[in-house]
Amino acid sequence: MTSFSPRDADAPRGVGIADPDARVRSELQRRTREILERERPGADPEAIERERTVVRECRHLMRLLATRARSEGELRSKLAEPAVPAALAQEVIDRLERADLLDDAAFAAEWVRQRRELRGLGDEALRRELVAKQVEEVHIDAALAAGEDSEEQRCRELVRSRLDTQDRRRLRRERDGAHRRRLARRLDALLTRKGYPGDMAVHVISGELRRAADRA
């Protein structure tokens, strides 16, 4: 390779030395031709097929991730459906991790936040959902511990949202407690479906029905 001294760059053009930029470009072109024209070793057919499989499965999982966030366990289950060999499946997962497309801690935190906000779910229901999605316990615990409101406060807000003006009026006026009992059963069934503990549900329902009757 032709040597190039930094002093050449400071010399005035047209005094007997070549343009240094042109010299560098020429050298790069020469090396590029050398690389392109060099005889390539024969490719291993098995390695080629392996790479094709990995790339195909990566693209498949990325299409799934484009529709919604998914846990690592969910994606591993998808790889198991077409019976991708374990070694290839691990390579696919490793590539997604290197591309920062897998993060179970973030997945669990966002899942809990959205399900609390949109469906008012209790911690037990959220835990069951995340376990079903094969999220590790450490990530589940951290996600459930996040948030400013306690589970009891979220339970109270859910109960209050299900008591309308007519319910409050009837609670205030009734003498036999029939409507109160019907509401209590309905709210208890709701909190059970949402995954709130039974003792918490009884405590919250009792307190909120008294509160609603007093302020109706």
N, C-alpha and C positions, 0 to 999 in steps of 0.2 A: 504494500500500500504506500502511495506517495505521502511523504511527511508534509505536515503543514504547521508552520511556526506562527504563533500569535503575532509576531512582529510583522509578518506579511500583511496582516489585516490593516495595519496602520500605515503601510506604504502607499504613496500616491499611485493611482491607476495610470497605465500607459507609459511606464518607465522601465519596461523590460521584464516585468513579472506577470504571471497569469492572474486572472480574477480568482481570488480564493473561494468565493461562493460557487463559481462554476466548477472549480476543482473538487469541492466537496460533493456537489451534485453528481459529478461524473463518477466519483468513487462509489457513491451510494448506488448508482445505476449499475455499475460493474458488479458489485456484490449481490445485488438483487438478481441479476442475470445468472450469476454463479449458483445461487441457491435454487432458482427455478429450474435450471438446466441439470442440476445434480441428479444422478440416478436415485430414485426412491426405492427403499426396500419393499419387498412384497408384503402386503397387508395380511394379517392373520384373519381368515374368514370367521373364526370363532369370536375373536375380539370385536370384529365389525358387527356381528349379529348381537353380541352382548350390548354394545353401545346403542344399537338401534332400539333394543328392548327398553333400556334405561330411559332413553330420550322419549320414546313413545309413552311410557308410563308417567314420566314427569309431566308431559303435556296433558295427559289425562287428568292427573291430580290438580294441575294448575287450572284446568277448566272447571273442576269442582270448586276450587277455592274462589274462582271468579264469581260464583253464585252466592256463596256465604262463607264465613269463617268456619273452619273445622279443626278439631283437635288432631293431634298426631295419631291417636288411637283410631279415630274414624278413618283417616287416610290409610293406615295400615290394613284396616279391614277391607277397604276398597281394593287394595293390592292382592289380598287373599282371595277375592272373588274369582279372578281369572287364574288363580294358582300361580302367581309369579314366584319363582324360586326365592328362597329366603335371602340369599346373598345379593341378588339383584334388587329385591324389595328394600333392603337396607341401604344400598347405593342410591336408590331413588329418594328415600327419606333423607339421607345425608346431604344430597344436593339441594333439596328444598330447605333444609336447615341452613346450609351455607348461604343460600339466597335470602335468608331472613323471612321465609314464608311460613315457618312453623314457630309458634310460641304459645305453649299451653297455659302459661301463667296469664298472659294477656287475654287469651281466649276465655279462660274461666272468669276473669274479672269482668270482661265485657258481657259475657253471658248472664252473670248474676245481675249486673246493673240493668240490663235491658229487661230481664224477666221480672225483676222487682218493680221496675217502672211501668211496664206494659201490662203485666198480669197480676202483680201484687203477691207473688209467691213467697211462701215461708222458706226458711233455711233448709228444712228437711226435704221439701220437694225439690229445691235447687240442687241439693246434694245428690239426690237420686238421679236427677237428669245428668249431672256431670259425671257421676260414676258410670252411667249407661254410655256416656261418650268416651269412656276410658281415660279420663283425666286423673292424674295422680292426686292422692289425698292432700299432699302438701300444697298444691295449687288450689284445690277446693277450699281448704281451710283459710288460706290467705284471701281468697275472693269473698268468702262469706263474712270475714272479719272487716272487710272494707265498708265504707259508708258512714255517714254521720249519725243516721237514725238507728236506734236499736230495733231488734225484731219485734218487740212488744209495741213500739211506737208505730211501726209499719202495720202491725195487726190492727191497732186502734184506728188508724186512718182508713184501712180497708172497711172496717165495720161502719164507721161514720159515713163513708161514701155510699153505703147500701141502705141507709135510713133516710127516707125522703120526708117532706113536710107532712104528708098524710099520716105516715107512721108516727111521727112525733105528736101529731094532734090526737090520734087514737090512744097513744100511750098515756097522754095527759088526762083524757076523758074517761077511759074505761075503769070499771070497778072490780071486775072479776079476774082480770089478768090474762084473759084468753089470747088477746092479740100479742101480748108480751111473750107468752109461751110459744106461739107460732113463729114470731120473729127469732126467738132464741134458737129454736130448732133449725130454722132456715139458715141463720148465721153460723151455727155450729157446723152444719153440713158444708157450707161454703169454706170455712176455715180449715176443715179437714181436707177438702179437695186441694186447697192451696198449700197444705203442708205445714200448718202451724200446730204446735204441741197442744194436746187436749187440755191440760191444766191452764195454759195461757189463754186458750180460746174461752174457757168457762169464765175466767177472771175478767177478761176484756169485755166479753158480751154482757156480763152482769153490770159492770161499771158503765158501759156506754148506753145501755138501755135505761139505767137510772138517770144518767146525765140527759138523755134525750127527753125523758118524761119531765124532768125538772125544767128544761129550757124550751119546751115545745110551745 
